[in-house]
Amino acid sequence: MDNASSDGSRETVAEDFPSVTLITSDVNLGFAGGVNAGVRATASPWVLILNPDIEVTAAGIEQLVREGTADPTIGAAGACLVDGAGTPQAGFAVRRFPTLGTLAVDLLLVDQVWPGNP
């Protein structure tokens, strides 16, 4: 999904990757809007949403597909974010659905003084 870029990346993708279907927007829809437009444009049962600074491994994708295929009730999955040494990155873990209490904790920056906050 190209979100109204002006850096020539649309042309680069078209030239260097002719088999790729690039979805484009003439206006910047923001991250969520771009994701939604890209997801709407595909009929694929699998969609991989990545930030541009993410490096994925074949083994990681294979595990996500394997787990997702094993249980048809799974609607979304997230991978573990690790640093260059393979250590899980703190602060990027999936948490339960937010409540008013957890939102208040986030707004009050409790995680800054309690980094191990479950």
N, C-alpha and C positions, 0 to 999 in steps of 0.2 A: 504494500500500500504506500503510495507516494502522497504525502500530505501537502501539496502545493509547494514542493521544494523549488528553489531557484538556483541550485548549485550545479546543474547539469546531470544529476544522478538519474533522472528519468531517461535521458538520452544514453547514458552509460549502460544502464540495465538493458535497454532495447538493443543496443549494439553488441554488448558483450554476452548477453544471455537471451538470445532470440527465442528460446523455447519457454521462457518465463512469461506468464501473463501478469503484467503490472497493472494494478488497479490505481487510478489516479484521481485526484480531486483538485479542482481549481482554487479551492479555498482551504486553509488549514483548519481541519476539523478537531484538532487536539488529539491527544493520545487515544482516549476512549472512543471518540468519533471515528478516528482512523481505523481502530480495531473493529468497530462495528461495521463500517463500510467494507472492510476486507472480508470479514466473516460472512456478511450478506452476499458477497460476490462469489462464494464458492459453494459447491455441492459436496465437498469432501467431508467425511465423517470425522476427520482429525484436523485441528487447527493448532498451529504452534505460534504462540504470541511471545515475541522476544524484544527486549530493548536492544538498541544497536551495539551495546558494549558486551553482550553476552556471547560466550563461546560454548557451544554444545558439543557433546560427544555422541558418537553413534550408539555406544552402550547405554547412555542416559535416555536417548530417544527410544531405543528398543525396549528398555524397561518400562517407560511410560506407556507405550503401546501395549506391551504384554500385560501390564496390570489393568489397563483400561479395557482390554479385550476380555480379560478373565471375568470381569464383573460388569454386566450390562447396566447396573444401576449407577455406575460412576459417570458423572456428568462433567467433571473437571478434575485436573490433577496438576500439581505443581512439583517442580524438581527442587532438590536441595541446592542452594547457592553455596559454592565453596570458593575459597581464594586460591591463589596460585600453588599453595602448598597442599591443597586438598582439605583444608580445615573449614568446617561449616562457618559461614559468615553470621555473626551475631546481629540481631535486629531485623533479620529478613525472614524469620520463621513464620509459617502459617499459624494463625491463631484462630480460636473459635469465633463465631459470629459476634460482632460487637454489641454491647448493651450500653445503656446510659452510663453505668459505672465504669466500664472499660474506656468509653470515650472520654469521660472526665479524667481518668488516669492519664490518658494520652495527652489531653490538653494541658494538664498540670505538669507535664514532663517528668512524671514519676520514673519513667524508664531511664532517664539521665542519671538519677541517683540510685536506682535499683535495676541495673542492667540484666540481672537474672530473673526479672519479673516473669512469672509463668503466665 
